[in-house]
């Protein structure tokens, strides 16, 4: 597809839950009530003249599913409507979204400033991949505005943050970082995966670009991979589109269809999971062997006040430190009967992982320590099970019946 025609004008008048069900929907001649799945790689033309016009972007329409697909377009339009963004481009995974959002606008000699507290693969891109191409990277303590001011004083091309961060749930001041980025001439990319569009609106706070791993809460049931890059129509069409079109991190039509159906129940799921997460965090705060609980909704979280200001919900991730380090954490995880050990998150099933040996294992001990990822830290993604069953499972594993 060359010129996408988003159907967001009507959807923009709807509230988020309605957008999540109806935004971007298109109906074929058959009048189906469930979005159609177009499992095709190519498209035919009325003749060579039409093919030429589409390749020259003189006529809208589909060319090849690496460039665009009707089911993928519906997913993109719905994500844009839900986020309140002008445009969206789908990607094959969340990391494809982050890498594309960076690489599509960077060149040799450019500079990226990023918060140090990021997902392990994001840190790998910043520390290992970008420097190979002559792109400078500066990492800062994302909660320290003085460090942002100092790092951005000499200018930058783009800024990357993740809030709440994975796995320590740091909350960064999006509005203030956006203002500093703008003054430095940089675009601000926000990874909003933990908060979702229902609990945090980075574009309204000044962000230029929002990225998602749709694998997490958009699908919400552990079935498919997917991602999204959201921003202005100009940025998406002139900067992102050529990159995706020519490098190929495209979302499959089947995965797009699954994600469309996932969005329909997304708000119901994450609100129930967030309610349960708050109860689990409270339970853990007095559980034996737990040294610290990290949850933005608790008053003892270091950035609780900021979280309450820029978020309308605190999410379904709870991280906590277990006394005794890795050995004690492994013993407790091995005792769990209901909660599964998995490095994924956002599922209807509760999942738990040890970040120091999984998602952030490539970092040195010193780097993990600087991020607050101790040997006893575990990250729990709260699902949709009965919260009493979850606390009983955790209690038994921690030695509290």
Kinemage of the C-alpha trace (Angstrom):
@kinemage 1
@onewidth
@group {chain A} dominant
@subgroup {mainchain}
@vectorlist {calphas} color= white
{ca unk a 1} P 0.000 0.000 0.000
{ca unk a 2} L 1.310 3.451 -0.854
{ca unk a 3} L -1.074 6.068 0.490
{ca unk a 4} L -2.879 4.885 3.601
{ca unk a 5} L -6.301 6.390 4.223
{ca unk a 6} L -6.896 6.136 7.955
{ca unk a 7} L -10.512 6.115 9.064
{ca unk a 8} L -9.812 7.788 12.395
{ca unk a 9} L -11.961 10.922 12.086
{ca unk a 10} L -15.139 9.249 13.335
{ca unk a 11} L -13.289 7.053 15.811
{ca unk a 12} L -11.656 10.147 17.310
{ca unk a 13} L -15.053 11.085 18.740
{ca unk a 14} L -15.376 7.787 20.603
{ca unk a 15} L -14.058 6.973 24.054
{ca unk a 16} L -11.087 4.598 24.319
{ca unk a 17} L -13.014 1.377 24.963
{ca unk a 18} L -15.206 2.036 21.914
{ca unk a 19} L -12.125 2.863 19.828
{ca unk a 20} L -10.593 -0.438 20.907
{ca unk a 21} L -13.585 -2.286 19.437
{ca unk a 22} L -14.568 -0.230 16.393
{ca unk a 23} L -11.629 2.019 15.502
{ca unk a 24} L -10.312 1.497 11.980
{ca unk a 25} L -12.827 -1.194 11.074
{ca unk a 26} L -13.488 -1.807 7.394
{ca unk a 27} L -16.151 -4.118 5.986
{ca unk a 28} L -16.039 -6.034 2.733
{ca unk a 29} L -18.980 -6.587 0.373
{ca unk a 30} L -20.069 -9.469 2.600
{ca unk a 31} L -20.856 -7.223 5.586
{ca unk a 32} L -18.967 -9.305 8.146
{ca unk a 33} L -19.172 -8.208 11.796
{ca unk a 34} L -15.738 -9.635 12.643
{ca unk a 35} L -12.812 -8.064 10.817
{ca unk a 36} L -11.772 -9.963 7.703
{ca unk a 37} L -8.404 -11.697 7.521
{ca unk a 38} L -6.650 -11.085 4.205
{ca unk a 39} L -4.039 -13.839 4.001
{ca unk a 40} L -2.413 -12.711 0.780
{ca unk a 41} L 1.093 -11.628 -0.100
{ca unk a 42} L 0.272 -9.913 -3.398
{ca unk a 43} L -2.457 -7.940 -5.178
{ca unk a 44} L -3.637 -7.739 -8.764
{ca unk a 45} L -4.225 -4.614 -10.845
{ca unk a 46} L -6.699 -3.609 -13.529
{ca unk a 47} L -3.714 -3.223 -15.819
{ca unk a 48} L -0.076 -2.077 -15.965
{ca unk a 49} L -1.197 1.547 -15.834
{ca unk a 50} L -2.735 1.022 -12.400
{ca unk a 51} L 0.345 -0.849 -11.191
{ca unk a 52} L 2.539 2.040 -12.331
{ca unk a 53} L 0.296 4.584 -10.593
{ca unk a 54} L 0.416 2.701 -7.304
{ca unk a 55} L 4.176 2.301 -7.356
{ca unk a 56} L 4.520 6.027 -8.070
{ca unk a 57} L 2.111 6.717 -5.160
{ca unk a 58} L -0.235 8.517 -7.534
{ca unk a 59} L -3.097 6.173 -6.633
{ca unk a 60} L -3.871 4.626 -3.218
{ca unk a 61} L -4.063 0.879 -2.986
{ca unk a 62} L -2.176 -2.246 -2.048
{ca unk a 63} L 0.957 -3.513 -3.795
{ca unk a 64} L 2.507 -6.197 -1.615
{ca unk a 65} L 1.820 -7.235 1.981
{ca unk a 66} L 5.310 -6.222 3.057
{ca unk a 67} L 4.153 -2.673 2.254
{ca unk a 68} L 0.580 -2.929 3.489
{ca unk a 69} L -2.376 -5.272 3.886
{ca unk a 70} L -6.074 -4.598 4.587
{ca unk a 71} L -6.080 -6.485 7.905
{ca unk a 72} L -2.853 -4.819 8.994
{ca unk a 73} L -4.297 -1.435 8.034
{ca unk a 74} L -7.273 -2.028 10.324
{ca unk a 75} L -4.873 -2.848 13.160
{ca unk a 76} L -2.838 0.295 12.467
{ca unk a 77} L -5.924 2.489 12.280
{ca unk a 78} L -7.306 1.077 15.513
{ca unk a 79} L -4.013 1.564 17.341
{ca unk a 80} L -3.830 5.162 16.090
{ca unk a 81} L -7.399 5.846 17.204
{ca unk a 82} L -6.804 4.281 20.603
{ca unk a 83} L -3.528 6.143 21.175
{ca unk a 84} L -4.816 9.472 19.881
{ca unk a 85} L -2.035 9.539 17.274
{ca unk a 86} L -2.246 10.764 13.699
{ca unk a 87} L -0.756 7.611 12.234
{ca unk a 88} L 0.621 4.166 13.005
{ca unk a 89} L 2.859 1.633 11.312
{ca unk a 90} L 2.728 -1.986 12.374
{ca unk a 91} L 5.837 -4.084 12.978
{ca unk a 92} L 6.504 -7.773 13.457
{ca unk a 93} L 7.419 -7.404 17.150
{ca unk a 94} L 7.967 -4.844 19.866
{ca unk a 95} L 11.722 -4.846 19.338
{ca unk a 96} L 11.155 -4.338 15.613
{ca unk a 97} L 9.148 -1.231 16.586
{ca unk a 98} L 11.889 0.144 18.827
{ca unk a 99} L 14.738 -0.582 16.405
{ca unk a 100} L 12.784 0.812 13.438
{ca unk a 101} L 11.735 3.941 15.350
{ca unk a 102} L 15.408 4.610 16.060
{ca unk a 103} L 17.112 3.534 12.853
{ca unk a 104} L 14.642 5.164 10.478
{ca unk a 105} L 15.743 8.606 11.699
{ca unk a 106} L 19.430 8.084 12.538
{ca unk a 107} L 22.603 8.338 10.509
{ca unk a 108} L 26.328 8.378 11.118
{ca unk a 109} L 27.316 11.228 13.404
{ca unk a 110} L 23.943 11.475 15.124
{ca unk a 111} L 23.479 11.194 18.862
{ca unk a 112} L 20.926 9.390 21.022
{ca unk a 113} L 20.252 10.181 24.659
{ca unk a 114} L 18.348 7.523 26.568
{ca unk a 115} L 17.294 6.599 30.063
{ca unk a 116} L 19.499 3.880 31.488
{ca unk a 117} L 16.545 1.852 32.766
{ca unk a 118} L 15.415 0.031 29.623
{ca unk a 119} L 14.549 -3.484 28.501
{ca unk a 120} L 17.663 -5.591 27.915
{ca unk a 121} L 17.264 -5.762 24.124
{ca unk a 122} L 16.794 -1.990 23.929
{ca unk a 123} L 20.054 -1.547 25.821
{ca unk a 124} L 21.756 -3.946 23.403
{ca unk a 125} L 20.671 -1.791 20.439
{ca unk a 126} L 21.990 1.330 22.153
{ca unk a 127} L 25.230 -0.102 23.493
{ca unk a 128} L 26.186 -2.569 20.766
{ca unk a 129} L 24.440 -1.864 17.458
{ca unk a 130} L 24.201 1.921 17.098
{ca unk a 131} L 27.887 2.601 17.884
{ca unk a 132} L 28.885 0.275 15.010
{ca unk a 133} L 27.353 2.797 12.622
{ca unk a 134} L 28.990 5.846 14.145
{ca unk a 135} L 25.995 6.871 16.250
{ca unk a 136} L 26.862 8.209 19.696
{ca unk a 137} L 24.794 7.106 22.690
{ca unk a 138} L 24.562 8.729 26.109
{ca unk a 139} L 22.732 6.989 28.952
{ca unk a 140} L 21.386 8.902 31.938
{ca unk a 141} L 19.508 8.263 35.144
{ca unk a 142} L 16.019 8.863 33.759
{ca unk a 143} L 14.673 10.127 37.068
{ca unk a 144} L 17.377 12.818 37.334
{ca unk a 145} L 16.369 15.921 35.367
{ca unk a 146} L 19.773 17.525 35.922
{ca unk a 147} L 21.385 14.631 34.057
{ca unk a 148} L 18.888 15.117 31.220
{ca unk a 149} L 19.699 18.823 31.035
{ca unk a 150} L 23.430 18.149 30.971
{ca unk a 151} L 23.183 15.380 28.366
{ca unk a 152} L 20.882 17.359 26.076
{ca unk a 153} L 22.733 20.651 26.370
{ca unk a 154} L 24.876 19.736 23.360
{ca unk a 155} L 21.907 18.580 21.284
{ca unk a 156} L 20.692 15.175 20.130
{ca unk a 157} L 18.778 13.534 17.310
{ca unk a 158} L 16.423 11.439 19.387
{ca unk a 159} L 15.657 10.478 22.976
{ca unk a 160} L 14.412 7.085 24.158
{ca unk a 161} L 12.635 6.359 27.434
{ca unk a 162} L 10.565 3.549 28.883
{ca unk a 163} L 8.109 4.366 31.651
{ca unk a 164} L 7.259 2.462 33.759
{ca unk a 165} L 10.615 0.818 33.147
{ca unk a 166} L 11.334 -2.877 32.891
{ca unk a 167} L 11.815 -4.408 35.454
{ca unk a 168} L 12.238 -1.875 38.267
{ca unk a 169} L 9.164 0.206 37.358
{ca unk a 170} L 10.859 3.591 37.404
{ca unk a 171} L 8.484 6.411 36.460
{ca unk a 172} L 9.940 9.172 34.289
{ca unk a 173} L 8.504 12.660 33.878
{ca unk a 174} L 7.432 12.526 30.233
{ca unk a 175} L 6.325 16.154 30.005
{ca unk a 176} L 9.593 17.557 31.361
{ca unk a 177} L 11.772 15.226 29.306
{ca unk a 178} L 9.708 16.099 26.218
{ca unk a 179} L 10.335 19.789 26.824
{ca unk a 180} L 14.080 19.260 27.236
{ca unk a 181} L 14.168 17.063 24.123
{ca unk a 182} L 12.362 19.698 22.093
{ca unk a 183} L 14.822 22.373 23.195
{ca unk a 184} L 17.682 20.099 22.097
{ca unk a 185} L 16.098 19.528 18.679
{ca unk a 186} L 15.477 15.850 19.433
{ca unk a 187} L 12.445 13.638 18.938
{ca unk a 188} L 11.200 11.815 22.031
{ca unk a 189} L 10.337 8.110 21.752
{ca unk a 190} L 8.355 6.603 24.630
{ca unk a 191} L 8.020 2.856 25.128
{ca unk a 192} L 4.572 2.741 26.736
{ca unk a 193} L 4.106 -1.020 26.896
{ca unk a 194} L 3.621 -1.382 30.678
{ca unk a 195} L 1.133 1.483 30.931
{ca unk a 196} L -0.851 0.847 27.704
{ca unk a 197} L -2.873 3.624 26.006
{ca unk a 198} L -5.542 3.282 28.683
{ca unk a 199} L -3.313 4.310 31.594
{ca unk a 200} L -0.819 6.735 30.029
{ca unk a 201} L -0.963 9.092 27.034
{ca unk a 202} L 2.607 10.051 26.083
{ca unk a 203} L 1.631 12.112 23.020
{ca unk a 204} L -0.633 14.280 25.154
{ca unk a 205} L 2.343 14.765 27.495
{ca unk a 206} L 4.589 15.937 24.648
{ca unk a 207} L 6.140 12.767 23.216
{ca unk a 208} L 6.714 12.637 19.466
{ca unk a 209} L 6.678 8.872 18.994
{ca unk a 210} L 5.146 6.021 21.006
{ca unk a 211} L 6.174 2.400 20.561
{ca unk a 212} L 4.541 -0.818 21.727
{ca unk a 213} L 5.202 -4.474 21.939
{ca unk a 214} L 1.656 -5.509 21.036
{ca unk a 215} L 2.746 -9.013 22.025
{ca unk a 216} L 2.033 -7.940 25.587
{ca unk a 217} L -1.267 -6.322 26.581
{ca unk a 218} L -2.693 -5.699 23.101
{ca unk a 219} L -2.843 -9.429 22.439
{ca unk a 220} L -2.898 -10.187 26.138
{ca unk a 221} L -3.173 -13.936 25.744
{ca unk a 222} L 0.331 -15.027 24.807
{ca unk a 223} L -0.487 -15.977 21.220
{ca unk a 224} L 1.337 -13.796 18.701
{ca unk a 225} L 4.115 -11.252 18.255
{ca unk a 226} L 3.490 -7.712 17.062
{ca unk a 227} L 4.504 -4.101 17.484
{ca unk a 228} L 3.484 -0.558 16.649
{ca unk a 229} L 5.099 2.832 15.978
{ca unk a 230} L 2.791 5.813 16.452
{ca unk a 231} L 3.334 9.470 15.700
{ca unk a 232} L 2.468 12.232 13.284
{ca unk a 233} L 1.289 11.437 9.782
{ca unk a 234} L 4.370 13.188 8.386
{ca unk a 235} L 6.810 11.183 10.489
{ca unk a 236} L 5.102 7.860 9.820
{ca unk a 237} L 4.669 8.344 6.081
{ca unk a 238} L 7.937 10.103 5.257
{ca unk a 239} L 10.353 8.530 7.751
{ca unk a 240} L 8.981 5.236 9.077
{ca unk a 241} L 7.218 3.973 5.952
{ca unk a 242} L 10.268 3.930 3.630
{ca unk a 243} L 12.298 2.123 6.295
{ca unk a 244} L 9.699 -0.594 6.918
{ca unk a 245} L 8.872 -0.936 3.248
{ca unk a 246} L 12.476 -1.569 2.279
{ca unk a 247} L 13.777 -3.502 5.298
{ca unk a 248} L 10.734 -5.690 5.928
{ca unk a 249} L 9.924 -5.852 9.691
{ca unk a 250} L 6.272 -6.182 8.669
{ca unk a 251} L 3.387 -7.576 10.704
{ca unk a 252} L 1.681 -10.661 9.315
{ca unk a 253} L -2.052 -10.357 8.481
{ca unk a 254} L -2.879 -13.268 10.778
{ca unk a 255} L -1.102 -11.654 13.739
{ca unk a 256} L -2.786 -8.337 12.949
{ca unk a 257} L -6.182 -10.063 13.079
{ca unk a 258} L -5.389 -11.676 16.438
{ca unk a 259} L -4.265 -8.289 17.791
{ca unk a 260} L -7.467 -6.645 16.551
{ca unk a 261} L -9.501 -9.162 18.512
{ca unk a 262} L -7.229 -8.705 21.529
{ca unk a 263} L -7.853 -4.966 21.557
{ca unk a 264} L -11.578 -5.539 21.986
{ca unk a 265} L -11.082 -6.896 25.519
{ca unk a 266} L -7.905 -4.989 26.351
{ca unk a 267} L -9.359 -2.426 28.752
{ca unk a 268} L -11.413 -5.012 30.634
{ca unk a 269} L -8.348 -7.222 31.031
{ca unk a 270} L -5.849 -4.611 32.138
{ca unk a 271} L -8.202 -2.982 34.633
{ca unk a 272} L -8.897 -6.343 36.276
{ca unk a 273} L -5.194 -7.224 36.225
{ca unk a 274} L -4.256 -3.853 37.713
{ca unk a 275} L -6.765 -4.266 40.525
{ca unk a 276} L -5.306 -7.682 41.275
{ca unk a 277} L -1.712 -6.388 41.044
{ca unk a 278} L -2.412 -3.806 43.752
{ca unk a 279} L -3.679 -6.566 46.044
{ca unk a 280} L -0.710 -8.791 45.279
{ca unk a 281} L 1.687 -5.913 45.993
{ca unk a 282} L -0.004 -5.318 49.321
{ca unk a 283} L 0.244 -9.012 50.191
{ca unk a 284} L 3.932 -9.141 49.272
{ca unk a 285} L 4.718 -6.075 51.387
{ca unk a 286} L 4.307 -8.160 54.547
{ca unk a 287} L 5.352 -11.557 53.181
{ca unk a 288} L 8.371 -13.295 54.771
{ca unk a 289} L 11.584 -13.074 52.838
{ca unk a 290} L 10.475 -10.093 50.743
{ca unk a 291} L 12.817 -7.153 51.286
{ca unk a 292} L 11.176 -4.618 48.958
{ca unk a 293} L 8.085 -4.330 46.784
{ca unk a 294} L 8.118 -2.094 43.704
{ca unk a 295} L 4.694 -1.042 42.466
{ca unk a 296} L 3.870 2.519 41.277
{ca unk a 297} L 0.493 2.451 42.996
{ca unk a 298} L 2.051 2.131 46.447
{ca unk a 299} L 2.921 5.249 48.414
{ca unk a 300} L 6.381 3.824 49.162
{ca unk a 301} L 7.302 3.701 45.460
{ca unk a 302} L 10.039 6.325 44.823
{ca unk a 303} L 8.016 8.048 42.065
{ca unk a 304} L 4.505 7.348 43.317
{ca unk a 305} L 3.471 11.031 43.219
{ca unk a 306} L 4.613 11.421 39.616
{ca unk a 307} L 2.912 8.158 38.639
{ca unk a 308} L -0.351 9.416 40.090
{ca unk a 309} L 0.006 12.646 38.096
{ca unk a 310} L 0.709 11.207 34.645
{ca unk a 311} L -0.989 7.801 34.829
{ca unk a 312} L -4.648 6.939 35.311
{ca unk a 313} L -3.800 3.382 36.398
{ca unk a 314} L -0.648 1.751 37.733
{ca unk a 315} L -0.468 -1.398 35.633
{ca unk a 316} L -0.250 -5.115 36.298
{ca unk a 317} L 3.496 -5.567 36.901
{ca unk a 318} L 4.858 -6.006 40.419
{ca unk a 319} L 8.573 -6.420 41.074
{ca unk a 320} L 10.003 -7.470 44.414
{ca unk a 321} L 13.343 -8.263 46.003
{ca unk a 322} L 13.784 -11.585 47.773
{ca unk a 323} L 16.230 -11.879 50.659
{ca unk a 324} L 19.035 -14.309 49.921
{ca unk a 325} L 19.674 -13.325 46.301
{ca unk a 326} L 19.532 -15.586 43.270
{ca unk a 327} L 19.567 -18.913 45.120
{ca unk a 328} L 16.643 -17.927 47.342
{ca unk a 329} L 14.743 -16.454 44.380
{ca unk a 330} L 15.199 -19.634 42.333
{ca unk a 331} L 13.986 -21.797 45.231
{ca unk a 332} L 10.851 -19.696 45.586
{ca unk a 333} L 10.132 -19.668 41.855
{ca unk a 334} L 10.534 -23.445 41.772
{ca unk a 335} L 7.950 -23.813 44.550
{ca unk a 336} L 5.227 -21.954 42.655
{ca unk a 337} L 2.373 -24.198 41.515
{ca unk a 338} L 0.058 -21.741 39.776
{ca unk a 339} L 2.281 -18.897 38.554
{ca unk a 340} L 4.439 -19.916 35.582
{ca unk a 341} L 8.119 -19.058 35.218
{ca unk a 342} L 8.321 -17.147 31.918
{ca unk a 343} L 10.081 -14.046 30.627
{ca unk a 344} L 6.935 -12.939 28.781
{ca unk a 345} L 4.370 -10.596 30.339
{ca unk a 346} L 0.922 -9.157 29.752
{ca unk a 347} L -0.739 -12.581 29.519
{ca unk a 348} L -4.048 -13.597 31.118
{ca unk a 349} L -1.881 -16.123 32.960
{ca unk a 350} L 0.363 -14.812 35.730
{ca unk a 351} L 4.045 -15.067 34.779
{ca unk a 352} L 7.174 -14.537 36.834
{ca unk a 353} L 10.832 -14.162 35.872
{ca unk a 354} L 14.255 -13.448 37.339
{ca unk a 355} L 15.491 -10.486 35.234
{ca unk a 356} L 19.148 -10.812 36.222
{ca unk a 357} L 19.382 -14.206 34.514
{ca unk a 358} L 16.883 -13.622 31.689
{ca unk a 359} L 15.870 -10.263 30.222
{ca unk a 360} L 18.929 -8.397 31.547
{ca unk a 361} L 21.483 -11.212 31.727
{ca unk a 362} L 23.840 -9.563 29.206
{ca unk a 363} L 24.520 -6.681 31.590
{ca unk a 364} L 27.436 -6.824 33.990
{ca unk a 365} L 26.839 -7.086 37.718
{ca unk a 366} L 27.783 -3.418 38.029
{ca unk a 367} L 25.372 -2.377 35.264
{ca unk a 368} L 22.541 -4.363 36.818
{ca unk a 369} L 23.298 -2.881 40.221
{ca unk a 370} L 23.137 0.634 38.764
{ca unk a 371} L 19.648 -0.184 37.444
{ca unk a 372} L 18.492 -1.604 40.758
{ca unk a 373} L 18.385 -5.158 39.386
{ca unk a 374} L 19.741 -7.098 42.316
{ca unk a 375} L 20.286 -10.853 42.392
{ca unk a 376} L 17.083 -11.298 44.359
{ca unk a 377} L 14.817 -9.195 42.111
{ca unk a 378} L 11.893 -10.947 40.440
{ca unk a 379} L 9.226 -9.484 38.130
{ca unk a 380} L 5.650 -10.681 38.339
{ca unk a 381} L 3.121 -10.073 35.568
{ca unk a 382} L -0.267 -10.451 37.224
{ca unk a 383} L -2.878 -12.249 35.155
{ca unk a 384} L -6.605 -12.821 35.447
{ca unk a 385} L -6.644 -15.658 37.957
{ca unk a 386} L -8.518 -15.222 41.247
{ca unk a 387} L -6.249 -12.993 43.297
{ca unk a 388} L -6.728 -15.213 46.361
{ca unk a 389} L -5.272 -18.140 44.434
{ca unk a 390} L -2.306 -15.980 43.424
{ca unk a 391} L -1.552 -14.827 46.963
{ca unk a 392} L -1.940 -18.364 48.282
{ca unk a 393} L 0.540 -19.628 45.665
{ca unk a 394} L 3.011 -16.859 46.505
{ca unk a 395} L 2.479 -17.358 50.224
{ca unk a 396} L 3.198 -21.072 50.030
{ca unk a 397} L 6.320 -20.482 47.946
{ca unk a 398} L 7.539 -17.814 50.366
{ca unk a 399} L 6.831 -19.999 53.367
{ca unk a 400} L 3.646 -18.245 54.474
{ca unk a 401} L 0.517 -20.421 54.423
